[in-house]
Amino acid sequence: MADLEQVKNNPETQLWEHLKDAKFVMLGSPEPNEHMQPMAPQIDDEDGAIWFYANTSSDIVKAVNARPGDVHMCVTENDYQACLRGSIQEEKNDAKIEKYWSSVVAAWFEGGRSDPDLTMLKFQPKDAAIWASSKNPITFAWEIAKANMKVRTPDVGDRASVDFREGQAWQINN
């Protein structure tokens, strides 16, 4: 279950912990007609960026180069959801390619680290919204039942926001 105390007191740290544990996130495209797609994030503690291996011929790389701007990225788990907004750009960075290289990545690039189609996307977060719950399914059902009996609005978790540009985090109770 999500740690609601951390949502209240340190949502940015909690967000980075969830991102580091994420096998994939849903990454948006700057092209508004394209759907989000699953991508494996590589979290860089040095530059605060999130890196993705990508193929130069992929729709997302083409969209990033044709229409620079902000995109959304979402991470979801059973009791924790976050949506980040930030800038994205293609950056073929040999140091990052080497740093995060694995057998999983190698499976996608026949030419290995020097594959001519291999590139990186760099997502620099600007802000994020977080929703978290520590409620188990029985408690959740009870909260919904009370709400339907008009006792009160369901209490199923908390919401927080993080502004990476200002170094500020704030928490909003639902």
C-alpha positions as CSV (number, residue, x, y, z in Angstrom):
1,M,0.0,0.0,0.0
2,A,1.1,3.6,-0.6
3,D,2.6,5.4,2.3
4,L,0.1,8.3,2.9
5,E,2.5,10.0,5.4
6,Q,5.1,10.2,2.6
7,V,2.4,11.7,0.2
8,K,1.8,14.4,2.8
9,N,5.4,15.1,4.0
10,N,7.6,14.2,1.0
11,P,5.7,13.5,-2.2
12,E,8.7,14.2,-4.4
13,T,10.9,11.6,-2.8
14,Q,8.0,9.1,-2.9
15,L,7.5,9.8,-6.6
16,W,11.1,9.2,-7.4
17,E,11.0,5.9,-5.5
18,H,8.0,4.7,-7.4
19,L,9.6,5.8,-10.7
20,K,12.8,3.9,-9.9
21,D,10.7,0.7,-9.2
22,A,8.5,1.1,-12.3
23,K,9.1,-1.5,-15.1
24,F,7.4,0.8,-17.5
25,V,5.5,4.1,-17.6
26,M,3.0,5.5,-20.2
27,L,4.8,8.2,-22.2
28,G,2.9,10.8,-24.1
29,S,3.7,12.2,-27.5
30,P,3.9,15.8,-28.5
31,E,1.7,14.9,-31.4
32,P,-1.8,15.3,-30.0
33,N,-3.3,12.6,-32.2
34,E,-1.0,9.9,-31.0
35,H,-1.7,7.7,-28.0
36,M,0.6,7.3,-25.0
37,Q,2.8,4.3,-25.2
38,P,4.6,2.0,-22.6
39,M,8.3,2.8,-22.2
40,A,10.9,1.7,-19.7
41,P,12.2,4.6,-17.7
42,Q,15.8,5.1,-16.7
43,I,16.0,7.4,-13.8
44,D,19.1,9.6,-13.6
45,D,19.9,10.9,-10.1
46,E,22.6,13.1,-11.6
47,D,20.5,15.3,-13.9
48,G,17.0,14.7,-12.5
49,A,15.9,13.5,-16.0
50,I,14.1,10.3,-17.1
51,W,15.7,8.7,-20.1
52,F,14.2,6.2,-22.6
53,Y,15.9,4.1,-25.2
54,A,14.1,4.6,-28.5
55,N,14.4,3.8,-32.2
56,T,15.1,6.7,-34.5
57,S,12.4,5.5,-36.9
58,S,9.7,5.3,-34.2
59,D,6.6,7.5,-34.2
60,I,7.5,9.0,-30.9
61,V,11.0,10.1,-31.9
62,K,9.6,11.5,-35.2
63,A,7.0,13.4,-33.2
64,V,9.5,14.7,-30.6
65,N,11.7,16.1,-33.4
66,A,8.8,17.5,-35.5
67,R,7.0,19.1,-32.6
68,P,9.1,19.9,-29.6
69,G,7.3,20.7,-26.4
70,D,5.8,19.3,-23.3
71,V,4.4,15.8,-22.9
72,H,2.7,13.8,-20.1
73,M,4.1,10.6,-18.5
74,C,2.0,8.4,-16.2
75,V,3.0,5.8,-13.6
76,T,0.3,3.6,-12.1
77,E,0.2,0.9,-9.5
78,N,-2.6,-0.5,-7.5
79,D,-2.7,2.2,-5.0
80,Y,-0.4,4.9,-6.4
81,Q,-0.9,7.0,-9.6
82,A,1.1,9.9,-10.8
83,C,1.1,12.1,-13.9
84,L,4.1,14.1,-14.7
85,R,4.4,16.9,-17.2
86,G,7.7,17.9,-18.7
87,S,9.8,18.6,-21.8
88,I,11.1,15.9,-24.0
89,Q,13.8,15.8,-26.6
90,E,15.9,13.4,-28.5
91,E,19.5,13.2,-27.3
92,K,21.8,10.5,-28.5
93,N,23.9,10.4,-25.4
94,D,26.6,7.7,-25.4
95,A,27.2,8.0,-21.7
96,K,23.5,7.3,-20.9
97,I,23.3,4.5,-23.5
98,E,26.2,2.8,-21.7
99,K,25.0,3.6,-18.2
100,Y,21.6,1.9,-18.6
101,W,22.4,-0.8,-21.2
102,S,21.1,-4.3,-20.4
103,S,20.2,-7.5,-22.1
104,V,16.6,-6.4,-22.3
105,V,17.6,-3.2,-24.2
106,A,20.0,-5.3,-26.4
107,A,17.1,-7.4,-27.5
108,W,15.6,-4.4,-29.3
109,F,18.7,-3.2,-31.0
110,E,20.4,-5.7,-33.4
111,G,23.5,-3.6,-33.7
112,G,24.0,-3.3,-29.9
113,R,25.1,0.0,-28.4
114,S,26.3,1.2,-31.7
115,D,23.1,0.4,-33.6
116,P,22.5,3.4,-36.0
117,D,18.8,3.4,-35.1
118,L,19.4,3.6,-31.3
119,T,18.8,7.0,-29.7
120,M,17.6,8.3,-26.3
121,L,14.7,10.4,-25.3
122,K,15.3,12.7,-22.4
123,F,12.2,13.7,-20.3
124,Q,12.8,16.6,-17.9
125,P,9.9,16.8,-15.4
126,K,8.4,20.2,-14.7
127,D,5.5,19.2,-12.4
128,A,3.5,16.2,-11.2
129,A,0.1,15.3,-9.7
130,I,0.0,12.3,-7.3
131,W,-2.9,10.2,-6.0
132,A,-2.3,7.6,-3.4
133,S,-4.4,5.3,-1.2
134,S,-3.7,2.9,1.6
135,K,-7.2,1.5,1.7
136,N,-7.7,-2.2,1.1
137,P,-10.6,-3.4,-1.0
138,I,-12.9,-3.9,2.0
139,T,-12.3,-0.4,3.3
140,F,-12.7,1.0,-0.1
141,A,-16.1,-0.8,-0.5
142,W,-17.2,0.5,3.0
143,E,-16.2,4.1,2.0
144,I,-18.3,3.8,-1.2
145,A,-21.2,2.3,0.7
146,K,-21.2,5.2,3.2
147,A,-21.0,7.7,0.3
148,N,-24.0,6.1,-1.4
149,M,-25.9,6.4,1.9
150,K,-25.0,10.1,1.8
151,V,-23.0,9.8,5.0
152,R,-20.0,11.6,3.5
153,T,-17.7,11.7,0.5
154,P,-15.5,8.6,0.3
155,D,-12.1,8.9,2.0
156,V,-9.9,6.7,-0.1
157,G,-6.6,8.5,-0.1
158,D,-4.7,11.7,-0.7
159,R,-3.5,13.9,-3.5
160,A,-0.2,15.8,-3.8
161,S,1.5,18.0,-6.3
162,V,5.2,18.6,-7.0
163,D,6.7,21.5,-8.9
164,F,10.2,20.5,-10.0
165,R,11.0,23.9,-11.3
166,E,10.5,25.6,-8.0
167,G,11.7,22.8,-5.8
168,Q,8.4,22.8,-4.0
169,A,6.0,20.1,-3.1
170,W,2.6,20.6,-1.8
171,Q,-0.1,18.2,-0.6
172,I,-3.9,18.5,-1.1
173,N,-6.3,16.2,0.8
174,N,-9.1,14.8,-1.1
